[in-house]
Amino acid sequence: LFIEKDHPLGYLLEQELEEELERSIEALPEECRVVFKKSRFEQKKYEEIARELNISVNTVKYHIKNALAFLQKRMAGYLKILVWYIFLGN
């Protein structure tokens, strides 16, 4: 992400953050996860995702909203640690 590898604590935090993000994405309900991955990792527009999955654009928006809320809640603790590291520990 943005932490240099010559800072061992920062590097470990980054690795842990990436692993937790991957676990959190995999914990999403299946359709929500598929929609989220297509949007964020495949860079597909909502209309493309809706066509591919035979769902409405509003359903795509619903899944993205839910995925982001879930990830934000689940990753909140890591944000505090990251902010601490960047401003105090670095």
Jmol script that loads the backbone (N, CA, C; Angstrom):
load data "model"
ATOM      1  N   LEU A   1       0.825  -1.192   0.000  1.00  0.00           N
ATOM      2  CA  LEU A   1       0.000   0.000   0.000  1.00  0.00           C
ATOM      3  C   LEU A   1       0.865   1.251   0.000  1.00  0.00           C
ATOM      4  N   PHE A   2       1.367   1.641   1.176  1.00  0.00           N
ATOM      5  CA  PHE A   2       2.141   2.868   1.260  1.00  0.00           C
ATOM      6  C   PHE A   2       3.212   2.832   2.334  1.00  0.00           C
ATOM      7  N   ILE A   3       3.399   1.701   2.971  1.00  0.00           N
ATOM      8  CA  ILE A   3       4.382   1.607   4.046  1.00  0.00           C
ATOM      9  C   ILE A   3       5.655   0.966   3.491  1.00  0.00           C
ATOM     10  N   GLU A   4       6.781   1.590   3.749  1.00  0.00           N
ATOM     11  CA  GLU A   4       8.046   1.078   3.228  1.00  0.00           C
ATOM     12  C   GLU A   4       8.438  -0.220   3.924  1.00  0.00           C
ATOM     13  N   LYS A   5       9.066  -1.098   3.187  1.00  0.00           N
ATOM     14  CA  LYS A   5       9.438  -2.408   3.714  1.00  0.00           C
ATOM     15  C   LYS A   5      10.577  -2.338   4.728  1.00  0.00           C
ATOM     16  N   ASP A   6      11.272  -1.212   4.790  1.00  0.00           N
ATOM     17  CA  ASP A   6      12.358  -1.117   5.763  1.00  0.00           C
ATOM     18  C   ASP A   6      11.849  -0.710   7.150  1.00  0.00           C
ATOM     19  N   HIS A   7      10.563  -0.589   7.312  1.00  0.00           N
ATOM     20  CA  HIS A   7       9.935  -0.367   8.614  1.00  0.00           C
ATOM     21  C   HIS A   7       9.207  -1.653   8.982  1.00  0.00           C
ATOM     22  N   PRO A   8       9.826  -2.539   9.757  1.00  0.00           N
ATOM     23  CA  PRO A   8       9.241  -3.858  10.029  1.00  0.00           C
ATOM     24  C   PRO A   8       7.831  -3.819  10.600  1.00  0.00           C
ATOM     25  N   LEU A   9       7.574  -2.931  11.557  1.00  0.00           N
ATOM     26  CA  LEU A   9       6.229  -2.870  12.131  1.00  0.00           C
ATOM     27  C   LEU A   9       5.213  -2.420  11.082  1.00  0.00           C
ATOM     28  N   GLY A  10       5.577  -1.430  10.316  1.00  0.00           N
ATOM     29  CA  GLY A  10       4.692  -0.951   9.254  1.00  0.00           C
ATOM     30  C   GLY A  10       4.413  -2.015   8.221  1.00  0.00           C
ATOM     31  N   TYR A  11       5.451  -2.749   7.859  1.00  0.00           N
ATOM     32  CA  TYR A  11       5.286  -3.826   6.881  1.00  0.00           C
ATOM     33  C   TYR A  11       4.364  -4.909   7.422  1.00  0.00           C
ATOM     34  N   LEU A  12       4.532  -5.279   8.696  1.00  0.00           N
ATOM     35  CA  LEU A  12       3.662  -6.289   9.302  1.00  0.00           C
ATOM     36  C   LEU A  12       2.220  -5.800   9.383  1.00  0.00           C
ATOM     37  N   LEU A  13       2.036  -4.535   9.732  1.00  0.00           N
ATOM     38  CA  LEU A  13       0.692  -3.971   9.780  1.00  0.00           C
ATOM     39  C   LEU A  13       0.034  -3.996   8.403  1.00  0.00           C
ATOM     40  N   GLU A  14       0.796  -3.661   7.394  1.00  0.00           N
ATOM     41  CA  GLU A  14       0.265  -3.673   6.032  1.00  0.00           C
ATOM     42  C   GLU A  14      -0.140  -5.084   5.620  1.00  0.00           C
ATOM     43  N   GLN A  15       0.698  -6.064   5.922  1.00  0.00           N
ATOM     44  CA  GLN A  15       0.379  -7.454   5.578  1.00  0.00           C
ATOM     45  C   GLN A  15      -0.876  -7.908   6.305  1.00  0.00           C
ATOM     46  N   GLU A  16      -0.979  -7.589   7.579  1.00  0.00           N
ATOM     47  CA  GLU A  16      -2.150  -7.968   8.372  1.00  0.00           C
ATOM     48  C   GLU A  16      -3.411  -7.287   7.839  1.00  0.00           C
ATOM     49  N   LEU A  17      -3.285  -6.024   7.477  1.00  0.00           N
ATOM     50  CA  LEU A  17      -4.408  -5.280   6.931  1.00  0.00           C
ATOM     51  C   LEU A  17      -4.897  -5.920   5.627  1.00  0.00           C
ATOM     52  N   GLU A  18      -3.983  -6.253   4.749  1.00  0.00           N
ATOM     53  CA  GLU A  18      -4.351  -6.886   3.484  1.00  0.00           C
ATOM     54  C   GLU A  18      -5.026  -8.234   3.712  1.00  0.00           C
ATOM     55  N   GLU A  19      -4.488  -9.024   4.631  1.00  0.00           N
ATOM     56  CA  GLU A  19      -5.069 -10.345   4.922  1.00  0.00           C
ATOM     57  C   GLU A  19      -6.463 -10.204   5.519  1.00  0.00           C
ATOM     58  N   GLU A  20      -6.643  -9.256   6.427  1.00  0.00           N
ATOM     59  CA  GLU A  20      -7.965  -9.060   7.039  1.00  0.00           C
ATOM     60  C   GLU A  20      -8.961  -8.543   6.016  1.00  0.00           C
ATOM     61  N   LEU A  21      -8.521  -7.684   5.118  1.00  0.00           N
ATOM     62  CA  LEU A  21      -9.408  -7.200   4.061  1.00  0.00           C
ATOM     63  C   LEU A  21      -9.849  -8.355   3.167  1.00  0.00           C
ATOM     64  N   GLU A  22      -8.924  -9.223   2.804  1.00  0.00           N
ATOM     65  CA  GLU A  22      -9.274 -10.395   1.996  1.00  0.00           C
ATOM     66  C   GLU A  22     -10.258 -11.298   2.734  1.00  0.00           C
ATOM     67  N   ARG A  23     -10.016 -11.549   4.025  1.00  0.00           N
ATOM     68  CA  ARG A  23     -10.935 -12.372   4.824  1.00  0.00           C
ATOM     69  C   ARG A  23     -12.309 -11.720   4.921  1.00  0.00           C
ATOM     70  N   SER A  24     -12.319 -10.419   5.090  1.00  0.00           N
ATOM     71  CA  SER A  24     -13.586  -9.702   5.211  1.00  0.00           C
ATOM     72  C   SER A  24     -14.381  -9.748   3.910  1.00  0.00           C
ATOM     73  N   ILE A  25     -13.708  -9.580   2.801  1.00  0.00           N
ATOM     74  CA  ILE A  25     -14.391  -9.663   1.505  1.00  0.00           C
ATOM     75  C   ILE A  25     -14.963 -11.063   1.312  1.00  0.00           C
ATOM     76  N   GLU A  26     -14.195 -12.076   1.670  1.00  0.00           N
ATOM     77  CA  GLU A  26     -14.680 -13.453   1.528  1.00  0.00           C
ATOM     78  C   GLU A  26     -15.839 -13.761   2.479  1.00  0.00           C
ATOM     79  N   ALA A  27     -15.981 -12.984   3.545  1.00  0.00           N
ATOM     80  CA  ALA A  27     -17.067 -13.189   4.505  1.00  0.00           C
ATOM     81  C   ALA A  27     -18.386 -12.566   4.039  1.00  0.00           C
ATOM     82  N   LEU A  28     -18.333 -11.766   2.989  1.00  0.00           N
ATOM     83  CA  LEU A  28     -19.566 -11.183   2.456  1.00  0.00           C
ATOM     84  C   LEU A  28     -20.469 -12.283   1.905  1.00  0.00           C
ATOM     85  N   PRO A  29     -21.788 -12.061   1.914  1.00  0.00           N
ATOM     86  CA  PRO A  29     -22.682 -13.022   1.243  1.00  0.00           C
ATOM     87  C   PRO A  29     -22.282 -13.150  -0.228  1.00  0.00           C
ATOM     88  N   GLU A  30     -22.520 -14.311  -0.807  1.00  0.00           N
ATOM     89  CA  GLU A  30     -21.981 -14.624  -2.135  1.00  0.00           C
ATOM     90  C   GLU A  30     -22.307 -13.582  -3.204  1.00  0.00           C
ATOM     91  N   GLU A  31     -23.573 -13.243  -3.391  1.00  0.00           N
ATOM     92  CA  GLU A  31     -23.914 -12.301  -4.457  1.00  0.00           C
ATOM     93  C   GLU A  31     -23.308 -10.929  -4.186  1.00  0.00           C
ATOM     94  N   CYS A  32     -23.313 -10.520  -2.944  1.00  0.00           N
ATOM     95  CA  CYS A  32     -22.717  -9.246  -2.553  1.00  0.00           C
ATOM     96  C   CYS A  32     -21.216  -9.250  -2.865  1.00  0.00           C
ATOM     97  N   ARG A  33     -20.551 -10.347  -2.538  1.00  0.00           N
ATOM     98  CA  ARG A  33     -19.114 -10.479  -2.787  1.00  0.00           C
ATOM     99  C   ARG A  33     -18.808 -10.424  -4.282  1.00  0.00           C
ATOM    100  N   VAL A  34     -19.606 -11.127  -5.074  1.00  0.00           N
ATOM    101  CA  VAL A  34     -19.394 -11.151  -6.528  1.00  0.00           C
ATOM    102  C   VAL A  34     -19.541  -9.743  -7.097  1.00  0.00           C
ATOM    103  N   VAL A  35     -20.596  -9.054  -6.709  1.00  0.00           N
ATOM    104  CA  VAL A  35     -20.837  -7.688  -7.184  1.00  0.00           C
ATOM    105  C   VAL A  35     -19.691  -6.772  -6.754  1.00  0.00           C
ATOM    106  N   PHE A  36     -19.288  -6.856  -5.499  1.00  0.00           N
ATOM    107  CA  PHE A  36     -18.211  -6.013  -4.990  1.00  0.00           C
ATOM    108  C   PHE A  36     -16.906  -6.255  -5.753  1.00  0.00           C
ATOM    109  N   LYS A  37     -16.553  -7.503  -5.953  1.00  0.00           N
ATOM    110  CA  LYS A  37     -15.304  -7.816  -6.660  1.00  0.00           C
ATOM    111  C   LYS A  37     -15.339  -7.323  -8.098  1.00  0.00           C
ATOM    112  N   LYS A  38     -16.473  -7.494  -8.761  1.00  0.00           N
ATOM    113  CA  LYS A  38     -16.571  -7.015 -10.147  1.00  0.00           C
ATOM    114  C   LYS A  38     -16.422  -5.497 -10.208  1.00  0.00           C
ATOM    115  N   SER A  39     -16.988  -4.812  -9.230  1.00  0.00           N
ATOM    116  CA  SER A  39     -16.905  -3.355  -9.198  1.00  0.00           C
ATOM    117  C   SER A  39     -15.502  -2.880  -8.856  1.00  0.00           C
ATOM    118  N   ARG A  40     -14.931  -3.416  -7.788  1.00  0.00           N
ATOM    119  CA  ARG A  40     -13.673  -2.876  -7.279  1.00  0.00           C
ATOM    120  C   ARG A  40     -12.423  -3.475  -7.914  1.00  0.00           C
ATOM    121  N   PHE A  41     -12.438  -4.759  -8.226  1.00  0.00           N
ATOM    122  CA  PHE A  41     -11.236  -5.409  -8.750  1.00  0.00           C
ATOM    123  C   PHE A  41     -11.229  -5.541 -10.269  1.00  0.00           C
ATOM    124  N   GLU A  42     -12.416  -5.672 -10.851  1.00  0.00           N
ATOM    125  CA  GLU A  42     -12.498  -5.780 -12.311  1.00  0.00           C
ATOM    126  C   GLU A  42     -12.841  -4.440 -12.954  1.00  0.00           C
ATOM    127  N   GLN A  43     -13.064  -3.406 -12.120  1.00  0.00           N
ATOM    128  CA  GLN A  43     -13.349  -2.042 -12.577  1.00  0.00           C
ATOM    129  C   GLN A  43     -14.567  -1.970 -13.510  1.00  0.00           C
ATOM    130  N   LYS A  44     -15.572  -2.796 -13.242  1.00  0.00           N
ATOM    131  CA  LYS A  44     -16.767  -2.801 -14.088  1.00  0.00           C
ATOM    132  C   LYS A  44     -17.771  -1.781 -13.575  1.00  0.00           C
ATOM    133  N   LYS A  45     -18.496  -1.190 -14.512  1.00  0.00           N
ATOM    134  CA  LYS A  45     -19.546  -0.239 -14.161  1.00  0.00           C
ATOM    135  C   LYS A  45     -20.764  -0.993 -13.677  1.00  0.00           C
ATOM    136  N   TYR A  46     -21.575  -0.288 -12.905  1.00  0.00           N
ATOM    137  CA  TYR A  46     -22.767  -0.910 -12.340  1.00  0.00           C
ATOM    138  C   TYR A  46     -23.665  -1.520 -13.424  1.00  0.00           C
ATOM    139  N   GLU A  47     -23.785  -0.828 -14.542  1.00  0.00           N
ATOM    140  CA  GLU A  47     -24.630  -1.325 -15.633  1.00  0.00           C
ATOM    141  C   GLU A  47     -24.086  -2.645 -16.192  1.00  0.00           C
ATOM    142  N   GLU A  48     -22.769  -2.730 -16.321  1.00  0.00           N
ATOM    143  CA  GLU A  48     -22.144  -3.973 -16.809  1.00  0.00           C
ATOM    144  C   GLU A  48     -22.399  -5.127 -15.846  1.00  0.00           C
ATOM    145  N   ILE A  49     -22.234  -4.856 -14.569  1.00  0.00           N
ATOM    146  CA  ILE A  49     -22.442  -5.894 -13.555  1.00  0.00           C
ATOM    147  C   ILE A  49     -23.893  -6.356 -13.576  1.00  0.00           C
ATOM    148  N   ALA A  50     -24.806  -5.405 -13.663  1.00  0.00           N
ATOM    149  CA  ALA A  50     -26.234  -5.741 -13.695  1.00  0.00           C
ATOM    150  C   ALA A  50     -26.555  -6.649 -14.881  1.00  0.00           C
ATOM    151  N   ARG A  51     -26.023  -6.319 -16.046  1.00  0.00           N
ATOM    152  CA  ARG A  51     -26.255  -7.155 -17.244  1.00  0.00           C
ATOM    153  C   ARG A  51     -25.675  -8.545 -17.060  1.00  0.00           C
ATOM    154  N   GLU A  52     -24.418  -8.605 -16.599  1.00  0.00           N
ATOM    155  CA  GLU A  52     -23.745  -9.901 -16.436  1.00  0.00           C
ATOM    156  C   GLU A  52     -24.474 -10.822 -15.468  1.00  0.00           C
ATOM    157  N   LEU A  53     -24.979 -10.255 -14.378  1.00  0.00           N
ATOM    158  CA  LEU A  53     -25.593 -11.066 -13.326  1.00  0.00           C
ATOM    159  C   LEU A  53     -27.110 -11.124 -13.430  1.00  0.00           C
ATOM    160  N   ASN A  54     -27.649 -10.443 -14.452  1.00  0.00           N
ATOM    161  CA  ASN A  54     -29.093 -10.422 -14.674  1.00  0.00           C
ATOM    162  C   ASN A  54     -29.842  -9.897 -13.437  1.00  0.00           C
ATOM    163  N   ILE A  55     -29.329  -8.779 -12.914  1.00  0.00           N
ATOM    164  CA  ILE A  55     -29.963  -8.105 -11.787  1.00  0.00           C
ATOM    165  C   ILE A  55     -30.102  -6.627 -12.154  1.00  0.00           C
ATOM    166  N   SER A  56     -30.863  -5.886 -11.376  1.00  0.00           N
ATOM    167  CA  SER A  56     -31.048  -4.464 -11.671  1.00  0.00           C
ATOM    168  C   SER A  56     -29.842  -3.652 -11.180  1.00  0.00           C
ATOM    169  N   VAL A  57     -29.702  -2.473 -11.747  1.00  0.00           N
ATOM    170  CA  VAL A  57     -28.644  -1.557 -11.312  1.00  0.00           C
ATOM    171  C   VAL A  57     -28.866  -1.192  -9.845  1.00  0.00           C
ATOM    172  N   ASN A  58     -30.116  -1.046  -9.449  1.00  0.00           N
ATOM    173  CA  ASN A  58     -30.399  -0.741  -8.038  1.00  0.00           C
ATOM    174  C   ASN A  58     -29.941  -1.870  -7.122  1.00  0.00           C
ATOM    175  N   THR A  59     -30.052  -3.108  -7.564  1.00  0.00           N
ATOM    176  CA  THR A  59     -29.569  -4.242  -6.772  1.00  0.00           C
ATOM    177  C   THR A  59     -28.050  -4.194  -6.662  1.00  0.00           C
ATOM    178  N   VAL A  60     -27.384  -3.821  -7.730  1.00  0.00           N
ATOM    179  CA  VAL A  60     -25.928  -3.661  -7.701  1.00  0.00           C
ATOM    180  C   VAL A  60     -25.558  -2.591  -6.673  1.00  0.00           C
ATOM    181  N   LYS A  61     -26.235  -1.457  -6.724  1.00  0.00           N
ATOM    182  CA  LYS A  61     -25.964  -0.375  -5.771  1.00  0.00           C
ATOM    183  C   LYS A  61     -26.209  -0.836  -4.335  1.00  0.00           C
ATOM    184  N   TYR A  62     -27.266  -1.593  -4.131  1.00  0.00           N
ATOM    185  CA  TYR A  62     -27.595  -2.128  -2.807  1.00  0.00           C
ATOM    186  C   TYR A  62     -26.457  -3.012  -2.290  1.00  0.00           C
ATOM    187  N   HIS A  63     -25.959  -3.905  -3.147  1.00  0.00           N
ATOM    188  CA  HIS A  63     -24.871  -4.797  -2.731  1.00  0.00           C
ATOM    189  C   HIS A  63     -23.587  -4.020  -2.438  1.00  0.00           C
ATOM    190  N   ILE A  64     -23.269  -3.038  -3.252  1.00  0.00           N
ATOM    191  CA  ILE A  64     -22.064  -2.229  -3.021  1.00  0.00           C
ATOM    192  C   ILE A  64     -22.196  -1.479  -1.699  1.00  0.00           C
ATOM    193  N   LYS A  65     -23.347  -0.869  -1.464  1.00  0.00           N
ATOM    194  CA  LYS A  65     -23.582  -0.145  -0.209  1.00  0.00           C
ATOM    195  C   LYS A  65     -23.424  -1.067   0.989  1.00  0.00           C
ATOM    196  N   ASN A  66     -24.014  -2.240   0.922  1.00  0.00           N
ATOM    197  CA  ASN A  66     -23.916  -3.195   2.031  1.00  0.00           C
ATOM    198  C   ASN A  66     -22.491  -3.695   2.225  1.00  0.00           C
ATOM    199  N   ALA A  67     -21.799  -3.964   1.131  1.00  0.00           N
ATOM    200  CA  ALA A  67     -20.415  -4.440   1.220  1.00  0.00           C
ATOM    201  C   ALA A  67     -19.529  -3.391   1.876  1.00  0.00           C
ATOM    202  N   LEU A  68     -19.659  -2.155   1.457  1.00  0.00           N
ATOM    203  CA  LEU A  68     -18.834  -1.091   2.022  1.00  0.00           C
ATOM    204  C   LEU A  68     -19.136  -0.873   3.508  1.00  0.00           C
ATOM    205  N   ALA A  69     -20.404  -0.933   3.874  1.00  0.00           N
ATOM    206  CA  ALA A  69     -20.770  -0.776   5.288  1.00  0.00           C
ATOM    207  C   ALA A  69     -20.193  -1.925   6.117  1.00  0.00           C
ATOM    208  N   PHE A  70     -20.294  -3.140   5.606  1.00  0.00           N
ATOM    209  CA  PHE A  70     -19.764  -4.310   6.299  1.00  0.00           C
ATOM    210  C   PHE A  70     -18.249  -4.203   6.464  1.00  0.00           C
ATOM    211  N   LEU A  71     -17.567  -3.837   5.385  1.00  0.00           N
ATOM    212  CA  LEU A  71     -16.104  -3.733   5.430  1.00  0.00           C
ATOM    213  C   LEU A  71     -15.659  -2.598   6.336  1.00  0.00           C
ATOM    214  N   GLN A  72     -16.362  -1.494   6.294  1.00  0.00           N
ATOM    215  CA  GLN A  72     -16.015  -0.368   7.161  1.00  0.00           C
ATOM    216  C   GLN A  72     -16.136  -0.766   8.626  1.00  0.00           C
ATOM    217  N   LYS A  73     -17.212  -1.444   8.962  1.00  0.00           N
ATOM    218  CA  LYS A  73     -17.419  -1.868  10.341  1.00  0.00           C
ATOM    219  C   LYS A  73     -16.363  -2.884  10.766  1.00  0.00           C
ATOM    220  N   ARG A  74     -16.094  -3.832   9.899  1.00  0.00           N
ATOM    221  CA  ARG A  74     -15.160  -4.899  10.238  1.00  0.00           C
ATOM    222  C   ARG A  74     -13.712  -4.406  10.296  1.00  0.00           C
ATOM    223  N   MET A  75     -13.382  -3.399   9.524  1.00  0.00           N
ATOM    224  CA  MET A  75     -12.000  -2.930   9.439  1.00  0.00           C
ATOM    225  C   MET A  75     -11.736  -1.714  10.340  1.00  0.00           C
ATOM    226  N   ALA A  76     -12.721  -1.256  11.086  1.00  0.00           N
ATOM    227  CA  ALA A  76     -12.584  -0.041  11.896  1.00  0.00           C
ATOM    228  C   ALA A  76     -11.409  -0.123  12.866  1.00  0.00           C
ATOM    229  N   GLY A  77     -11.200  -1.253  13.498  1.00  0.00           N
ATOM    230  CA  GLY A  77     -10.093  -1.403  14.440  1.00  0.00           C
ATOM    231  C   GLY A  77      -8.737  -1.249  13.779  1.00  0.00           C
ATOM    232  N   TYR A  78      -8.627  -1.705  12.552  1.00  0.00           N
ATOM    233  CA  TYR A  78      -7.358  -1.585  11.838  1.00  0.00           C
ATOM    234  C   TYR A  78      -7.059  -0.143  11.478  1.00  0.00           C
ATOM    235  N   LEU A  79      -8.086   0.634  11.226  1.00  0.00           N
ATOM    236  CA  LEU A  79      -7.877   2.038  10.903  1.00  0.00           C
ATOM    237  C   LEU A  79      -7.243   2.767  12.087  1.00  0.00           C
ATOM    238  N   LYS A  80      -7.726   2.478  13.279  1.00  0.00           N
ATOM    239  CA  LYS A  80      -7.160   3.111  14.472  1.00  0.00           C
ATOM    240  C   LYS A  80      -5.679   2.761  14.630  1.00  0.00           C
ATOM    241  N   ILE A  81      -5.346   1.507  14.420  1.00  0.00           N
ATOM    242  CA  ILE A  81      -3.952   1.067  14.540  1.00  0.00           C
ATOM    243  C   ILE A  81      -3.097   1.726  13.472  1.00  0.00           C
ATOM    244  N   LEU A  82      -3.612   1.801  12.261  1.00  0.00           N
ATOM    245  CA  LEU A  82      -2.871   2.399  11.160  1.00  0.00           C
ATOM    246  C   LEU A  82      -2.626   3.884  11.402  1.00  0.00           C
ATOM    247  N   VAL A  83      -3.645   4.588  11.869  1.00  0.00           N
ATOM    248  CA  VAL A  83      -3.494   6.013  12.168  1.00  0.00           C
ATOM    249  C   VAL A  83      -2.462   6.198  13.277  1.00  0.00           C
ATOM    250  N   TRP A  84      -2.535   5.361  14.299  1.00  0.00           N
ATOM    251  CA  TRP A  84      -1.554   5.433  15.384  1.00  0.00           C
ATOM    252  C   TRP A  84      -0.148   5.248  14.834  1.00  0.00           C
ATOM    253  N   TYR A  85       0.040   4.250  13.996  1.00  0.00           N
ATOM    254  CA  TYR A  85       1.369   3.970  13.449  1.00  0.00           C
ATOM    255  C   TYR A  85       1.874   5.154  12.615  1.00  0.00           C
ATOM    256  N   ILE A  86       1.026   5.663  11.766  1.00  0.00           N
ATOM    257  CA  ILE A  86       1.446   6.727  10.853  1.00  0.00           C
ATOM    258  C   ILE A  86       1.806   8.006  11.622  1.00  0.00           C
ATOM    259  N   PHE A  87       0.983   8.381  12.586  1.00  0.00           N
ATOM    260  CA  PHE A  87       1.202   9.661  13.260  1.00  0.00           C
ATOM    261  C   PHE A  87       2.062   9.582  14.516  1.00  0.00           C
ATOM    262  N   LEU A  88       2.085   8.448  15.156  1.00  0.00           N
ATOM    263  CA  LEU A  88       2.844   8.352  16.402  1.00  0.00           C
ATOM    264  C   LEU A  88       4.045   7.415  16.328  1.00  0.00           C
ATOM    265  N   GLY A  89       3.895   6.330  15.625  1.00  0.00           N
ATOM    266  CA  GLY A  89       4.921   5.311  15.648  1.00  0.00           C
ATOM    267  C   GLY A  89       5.954   5.420  14.557  1.00  0.00           C
ATOM    268  N   ASN A  90       5.687   6.154  13.551  1.00  0.00           N
ATOM    269  CA  ASN A  90       6.565   6.224  12.390  1.00  0.00           C
ATOM    270  C   ASN A  90       7.570   7.248  12.589  1.00  0.00           C
TER     271      ASN A  90
END
end "model"
wireframe off; spacefill off
backbone 0.3
color backbone group
